[in-house]
């Protein structure tokens, strides 16, 4: 999976598009020095991201923004 495009949105959100899910707009919010997925637009029943996809999306965006250390050191870690 690759981060195709991202941009700042209203109220400190970031909108991003990933190549594995080009029809879904993923919104991120910042908390504790890193960004996490807040919502998604365009999800269809046929093509729903799984938990591992969510983690990968968060990882890629935080890496792009230089916040990877804060993301890796968050309190609740995912497997």
SULZIDA-V513903 format. One record per residue. RES is the residue in three letters. PHI is phi in whole degrees, 0 to 359 (none if undefined). OMEGA is omega in whole degrees, -180 to 180 (NA if undefined). D_LAST is the distance of its C-alpha to the last C-alpha in whole Angstrom. Layout:
# SULZIDA-V513903
RES_PHI_OMEGA_D_LAST, RES_PHI_OMEGA_D_LAST
This chain:
# SULZIDA-V513903
UNK_none_179_18, UNK_230_175_20, UNK_279_-177_21, UNK_277_-174_25, UNK_204_173_26, UNK_213_178_26, UNK_204_176_28, UNK_286_178_28, UNK_235_-179_29, UNK_295_174_31, UNK_55_174_30, UNK_64_176_27, UNK_268_172_25, UNK_234_175_24, UNK_258_-179_25, UNK_220_176_23, UNK_231_-179_23, UNK_243_-174_21, UNK_294_178_23, UNK_287_-179_21, UNK_226_-174_22, UNK_292_-179_25, UNK_271_-178_26, UNK_253_173_24, UNK_262_-177_24, UNK_259_177_21, UNK_256_180_22, UNK_244_172_20, UNK_234_-179_21, UNK_268_174_21, UNK_209_177_20, UNK_60_176_20, UNK_89_177_20, UNK_217_-179_18, UNK_254_177_18, UNK_228_-179_15, UNK_289_179_16, UNK_256_180_19, UNK_202_178_21, UNK_223_177_22, UNK_239_177_25, UNK_96_179_26, UNK_287_177_24, UNK_248_180_25, UNK_296_-178_25, UNK_282_-173_25, UNK_222_-178_22, UNK_255_177_19, UNK_296_177_16, UNK_261_-178_13, UNK_304_-180_10, UNK_295_176_9, UNK_292_178_12, UNK_300_-179_12, UNK_297_180_9, UNK_295_178_11, UNK_298_178_14, UNK_298_179_13, UNK_299_-177_13, UNK_296_-180_16, UNK_293_180_18, UNK_295_175_17, UNK_296_180_18, UNK_299_-177_21, UNK_271_180_22, UNK_77_-178_22, UNK_248_-174_19, UNK_296_179_16, UNK_297_179_17, UNK_295_179_17, UNK_294_-179_14, UNK_291_-177_12, UNK_263_180_13, UNK_293_-175_13, UNK_292_-178_13, UNK_264_180_10, UNK_269_177_7, UNK_254_-179_4, UNK_271_NA_0
